[in-house]
Amino acid sequence: MYQLKSDNSDALSSTLRNKIVDFNAKHFDAQRVPLGYKFVDNNNELMAGISGCVFGNWLIINWLWCSEIARNEGLAGQLLTELEQAATLLGAKKAQLDTLDFQAKPFYEKRGYSVKYQLDNYPLCGTRYFMEKPL
C-alpha cells in the first residue's frame, strides 16, 4: 500500500530530477559536457560568469550574469562568444537559452539569437523567451 505525503522540500525536487536524468540517460545518445567561464577582479571576486553545457548538437546556456559595477564593459559579450566557440569545438551546431522580459533579450538578439517560443503572463505579468541561434 502506498501513502500520499506532502513534500515541498528541495531534497525531493533534487531526488526527482536525478531519477529523471538517470532514466533519460538510457535513451539519449549524447553526454552533457559542462562549460563555464568567468571574469574575476584583483581580489578574485566574481564580476561576471557564464555556464552551460554541450548536449549533442546543442549548446545549452544555463546562466549568464554580470555584476552591476562591471556592466557595459563588454564582459557578457566576451563570455558568450567564448562559450559559443568552445561549444562549436565540441560539435555543437545550435545554441539555446531562455531569458525574461526584464533581462537580456535585446543583448541576445544583437548576437544572433531569435525567439522560438514565448510564455506570456509569466509568472503573472511578464514574458519568458526561449531563444536559439545557429552556431
N, C-alpha and C positions, 0 to 999 in steps of 0.2 A: 504494500500500500504506500502511496506517495502523499506527502504533506505539502500543501502550498504555504510558503512563508514569504513575507515581505522582506526584501533586502535591497536597500538603496546604496549599498557600500561601493566604494572604489574597488575593493577586493573582488566582489562579484563581477563587476564590469571587466576588470582585468582578466579574470579567470575565463569568462565567456569569450573575450577577444582571443586569448591564447588557444582556446579549444577550436574556434573557427579558423584561426590561422593554421593550426595543425591539420585540420580537415582539408582546408583549401590547398595546402602544400602537396597533398597527394594527387591533386588534379591539375596543378599548374606545371608547365614545363620550363619554368624560369625561376631563378632565385632573386631575392631582393638584395641589391648591393648598396649599402648606405654610403651617402656622400654628404660632406659638410665643409664649410669654410667660415672663417670668422676674421674680423678685424679687432685688435686689442690696442689699448693705449700703452703708454710707457709704464704704467703700473699693472699691466696685464689685465685691465678691466675690459670686459666685453663692450665694444662700441657698435658692432653690427655682426650679424651672422645669418647663415642660410643652411638649411638641412633638407634632405630628401633622400630619394633612392632611385636607382635604376631597376626597373622590373620588366625584363624582356625588352621590348621595343620602346618602353616608356620611361621618361624621367618624371617622377612624381615629386613635386615640390611641396613639402610639408609646412615649412616655416621660413619666413624672411622677416627679420627685424632689424631696425636701426635706431640707436639711441637718439633722442631729440637733439642733443648737443652735437651730434655728428651728421644730422640730416643735411641734405643739399650739398654734400661734398662728393657725390658720385659713388659712395661706398656700396649702396644697394645694387646699382647697375654693374659694378665690378664683380660683386658676389654672384649675381645672376649669370653673368657671362661666364665666369669661372666654372660654375656648376653645370651649365649647359655644355661647355666644351668637354668637361670631364665625362659627362653622361654620353656624349657623342662617341668618345673614345671607347666607352664600354658597350657601344652598339645601340644606344637609344636613337630613335627616329623622330619621336614626338615628345613634347612636354605637356604636363597638365598641372593645374593648381586650382585653388578656389580662393576668393577674396570677397570682402564685404564692401558695400557701397561707400563706407566712410574710410576704407583702407586704400588700396593701391591699384584699383582698376586702370586709371589713366597711365600709371607707371608701366604696367604690363602691356597695355595696348601700344605704347610707344616702342616697345621692344618686340612687337610682332605677335603678341597673344591676342586671340579673339574669343569672345564669349560663345560658348556652345550651348549653354543652358543657364537659366537663372531662376532662383526661387524668390518670388515677390512676397512681401509681408513677412520677411524673415528677420528675427523670430516673431516680431509683431508688425513693425512698420518699415523695416529696412529691406535690402536686397542682397542676396548671396549670388555671386557669379562663379560659374565653373568655366575655366578658360583653358585653351590649349594652343599649341604652336608647333609647326613642323621644325625639326632641328636640322 
